[in-house]
Amino acid sequence: RYLAPRIGAVLIPQIVVLIPTYVFLEATLAFLGVPIEGPPTWGTLVIQLGARSSYFDDYALVLIPLGLLLLTGFAFALVGMGMERYFEPRLRDR
């Protein structure tokens, strides 16, 4: 009863901040050609578009998945920092 609330206040924001790391890792593995079962991901979209046409002809088709990937990582980082401020009372005053 004593330890669980204090660990939860640290673990929950850290897990949320780690989610973009795993998203980037999955996209990198898909971009490198590691076969991943399931629905298409941003990494597989970039590699399929690159195989279908050159990167210089249709660069917007490659930039859209990459932009969405960066936007997702940034959003999860902001949510994690907000949760960290919420759970950690010392960070609320800043």
QUICORNOR-V174593 format. One record per pair of residues at least 24 apart in sequence whose ideal C-beta (glycine too) atoms are under 10 Angstrom apart, sorted by the first residue. I is the first residue (numbers start at 0). J is the second residue. If there is no record, write none. Layout:
# QUICORNOR-V174593
i/j
I/J
I/J
This chain:
# QUICORNOR-V174593
i/j
4/86
5/86
7/86
8/82
8/83
8/85
8/86
8/87
8/88
9/83
9/86
9/87
10/86
11/79
11/82
11/83
11/85
11/86
12/78
12/79
12/80
12/81
12/82
12/83
12/84
12/85
12/86
12/87
13/79
13/82
13/83
14/79
14/82
15/75
15/76
15/77
15/78
15/79
15/80
15/81
15/82
15/83
16/75
16/76
16/77
16/78
16/79
16/80
16/82
16/83
17/75
17/79
18/71
18/72
18/74
18/75
18/76
18/78
18/79
19/68
19/69
19/71
19/72
19/73
19/74
19/75
19/76
19/79
20/72
20/75
20/76
21/75
22/68
22/71
22/72
22/75
23/68
23/69
23/71
23/72
25/68
26/64
26/65
26/68
26/71
26/72
30/65
39/64
40/64
40/68
41/65
41/66
41/67
41/68
41/69
41/71
42/68
44/68
